[in-house]
Amino acid sequence: MHGSSSFPRVLTVVVVAAVFLASAAQARPLLRPGERAPALAFRSGTRVLNLRAWRGRKVLLWIFSTWCPSCRVGLRVLARKEPELRADRLNLVVLENHDDGGYGGPTLGTTVARYAPGLAAAPNWTFGHARRAFAGVYNPRSYPDIFYLIRPDGTIARVSSAPGAHLGAILRFARGGKR
């Protein structure tokens, strides 16, 4: 009797594991360098913008979570380099993860005001929110943060996370280097 009652539990664990593995296998892969960056819409304040508007320009697209400590550091680091990034004509599109990655955090406006004061008005910075469809393509694994360096022709040059830790690569890209 004791052995027969454990069979349903084992079967349940096996079925749950199989469903999890099947859904993980179907997860959309990350976009890769060399691929064209899809022109998708996102929300910025009351406006809906499309990445297509930045074609012909160098772009750092960064999707991050407001509760993420390394994201806050990255925001500070990029804010300190704002004059240099602007001089190099790098456009920064900084989007809060859809639903903040499923965790509660401060608002995007509060986060920017606290960790990068003044950037909300910087001409080469656009802040907004990744819609579900946008996040499904650019952050399908719901990482706390992910960034893309996008060339003027719309192709992806680099995919990474924690821009504060990859500032050298971002500055080289901004100055016209490949990565």
N, C-alpha and C positions, 0 to 999 in steps of 0.2 A: 504494500500500500504506500509506503513512504516514497519509494522510487517512482511510482506512477504520477504522483502529484508534482514532481519536478519537471516532467516532460513538457507541460504547457508553458512553463516559465522559460525553459531552454528554447522552445519553438518561438516564443515571443521575442526573445533576445535575437535569435537568428533572423527573424523576419524584420525587426527594426534595423538591425545592422545592414541587411540587404537593401532595404529602402534607402537608408542613409548613403550607402556606397553608390547606389544607382543615381541618386540625386546629385551627389558630388561629382560623379563622372559626367553628368549632363551640364554641370556649371559651365557657363560661357568662359572661354579662355580670355586671358588678358590680351589687350591689344599689344602689338610688338613694334619695335623700331622698324622703320621701312614701310609700315602700313599707313594708309591714309587715315587721318583722324576724322571720324564721323562728325558731320555737321549736325549736332543735336541742340535742342533748346534747353535753356535753364532759366530760372527766375532770378531777377536782380531787382529787389524792391518791388515795385508794382509792374515792372516791365518784364516781358519774356524776350530773352535774347537768344541768338543762335551763334554757335562757334563759327559759322560761315562768315560772320561779320569781321573776323580777324584774319581771314585769308590774305596773304600778301605781307603778313607781319610775323615776327618771332613771338611765340607764346609759351609761357609756363602755365599750364593748366594744373591746378592743385585742388584736389578734393580732400577735405580733412574733417575731423570731428572736433567740436569745440571742447569736449571733455578730455582730449588727448594731450598729456603733458609735453610730449616731444613735438606735437603740432604747434603748441603755444611757443615753444622755443624757436621752432622754424619760422613762425610769424615774426618774432622779434629779430631774428637774424636777417631775414629778408627786408624788414623795415629799416634796419641800419644801412642796408645797401641800396635803398630806394633811389637816391640821386644817381648812383652809378648804373643801376638797372634802367632808369629812365634815359640816361645819356646814351646807353647802348641800345635803346629802342626796344627793350623787352617788355611785352605786355603780359601782365599777370592776371589771370582769371582764377580767382580763389573762391571755391564753392564749398559750402557746408554739405557734408554727406547727407544723403536722403535720410530723413528722420534721425539725423545725428548718429547714424550707424546703429540705431536701436537702443541707444542709451541716452539718458537725460544729461544735458549739459547746458551751459549758459547760452544765450542767444548769440548769433553771429555778430550782431552789432556790439554787444557787450564785450565779446572776446576781442574783436578788432580794437575797440576803444581802450581796452586794458593793456593789450600786448603790443599794439602797433598804432598808437594814437596818431591821428593825422592822415593815415593812409586811405581812409574812406574817401577823401577828396583828391587823392593823387591821380593825375590824368592817365597814367598807364596801368592802373589797378582797377579791376572790376570785381566786386563781391556779390555773391548770390547763393542760391540753393540748388543743389543737384536734384532734379526730379527723379522719380523712380526709373523711368526709361533711360535717362542719362546715366544714372548710377549703375544700372544693369549692364551698360556697355563699357563705361570707363572704370567702374569699380565693382565688377561682378562678384567678387569674393568678400565684399564689405570690409576691406581693410580700414583701420582707423585713418590712414592717409595714404594717398598715392598721387604722384605727380607725373606729368608728361611734358617733355620739351617738344614743341611742334614747330617745324620749319615753316618759312613763308609759303612754300608750295603745299602745305597741309599735311606733309608726311611727319610721322613721329620719329624723333631723333633719339629719345631716351625715355624709359619708364623706370621709375624708382619710387622711393618713399623717403620721408624725413629730409626735406630740402635743406634744413640747417646743417645736416651732416654731409650734404653733397653740394655745398655752395661753390666750390671750385669748378665743378662740372657745369653748374648753372651759369657762372660768370663767363666761362670759356664759350659756352653756347651763345650767350648774350653778345659777346664780342665778335661773334661770327665764326667761331670754331664749330666743328661738327658735333661735339658732345660737351 
